[in-house]
């Protein structure tokens, strides 16, 4: 058995299997566990999924949101035990793999268009209804 296969088999136990299908451009809720002293609470970070990097245990996502006209980006490891769950709120149509150009946009040009009906690969996938 090669070294790479050995490492992947050891890491397979730590992988989460309840992750929804998230694509770049989607608006998602990331439920983070926050520990303050001896108390634990869950904080929701909602934003646009800008990029995905890595694979397996090392997979990371970058989520961007706007707070008081200031852009805030956070990087989350997908398989971290600090992440309670992911929810897809809105699906958007992105034509690029990384949406770093959104950093320079203001106002309405920051918005991504919704995925249109008739796209077969999107049918049947659920999103969170608010």
Secondary structure, 3 states (H helix, E strand, C coil): CCHHHHHHHHHHHHCCCCCCCCCCCCEEEEEEEEEECCEEEEEEEEEEEEEEECCHHHCEEEEEEEECCEEEEEEEECCCCCEEEEEEEECECCCCCCCHHHHHCCHHHHCCCECCCCCCCCCCCCCCCC
